[in-house]
Amino acid sequence: MTVSLDIVPLRSYVAVADCGGFQRAARSLQLSQSAISQHVRRLESAVDRPLVVRSGRGSRFTPDGERLLAHARRILAVHDEAMRAFGFEAEQTVVIGSTEHAAAQLLPCLRSALGMTARFRIDRGTRLRDALASGAIDMALLLGHSDDPRAVPVGELELTWYASPTWKPVAGRPIPIAAFDDPCALRTRALETLAGHDIPAEISAESAQLAGVQAAVGAGLGVALLATLGQTPEGLIPRYDLPRPHPLPLNLWGRRGLSPETVGVAARAVERLLDVDELAKGA
């Protein structure tokens, strides 16, 4: 009986290795976990030996599984190279996560730079980190310092205070701040900036979303510190009479197993956008 190693199961098999498990591989390939398991069983049936076995709450490759993994990578590389030689490019979809800060300016540049189908997920930073770990997203733009090797520094986001045109500080009262729910890098930077200048402040309104923060500011409930790349939100005005905050570092995170070339292309696109923004402000 003739047996073969089919391309689709091999691709799932490599994804299990690169993503760190069946569930993460399924999310990465947008398949069900049972489909990934079935693909691995087909490969085990073809070679007539176990390739992946349970290990605690996870799984690990057997020695035969590690050997097949090396062959699988070479087979897929040659297969994809042959398809490209005949003008066929495997459609790739990359899932990019971002917090709402400057997303309207940053995300379109990533779509055009990567040259592949892109889907976006806008969420809180903590949830995006969880999504990266699970393989639900491929990359994420996240604010704040990080020593993690997956975090590629791409620049800094300038921060600006915004208020309603009719808002005025009340003498003898703390500055009211509309902020994102804690934890939030902008919320922390706003409080630290005012505290550093001995200016009393208090959180007057909170929201999990940018629209809620902007609505609170527009209603005159306080001021907000936002990253907008110089684009003033409708109905608000910048307040340069408040202490100027230090910018926040911006990092591009890639999930485990994502091509370094893909991360590099995306990182350079964001760097160029932030450089252009700085040049525009200096003109």
Order of alpha helices (4+ residues) and beta strands (2+ residues): alpha-alpha-alpha-beta-beta-alpha-beta-alpha-beta-alpha-beta-beta-beta-beta-alpha-beta-alpha-beta-beta-beta-alpha
